[in-house]
Amino acid sequence: MWKLVHAGFDILCEQRDMEPDATFRGLFEQYMGASAGKKGRLHRSAREAAGFSENELNYLEGTGE
């Protein structure tokens, strides 16, 4: 199910001419706070299966921008 949700996010970003990674970071910070969730390792394989990009995963782990 989450892969479908994530695909929908990418489609909406494309339709609205928005860059998905920057939009993800902006929404995450707006609704979760700038440092929320950046606590190290995630269940990466589950998030990859859900369609999260490498950049999104790195951001959530605190290793990316």
Helices and strands as residue ranges (DSSP letters): H 2-15, H 20-32, H 44-49, H 54-61
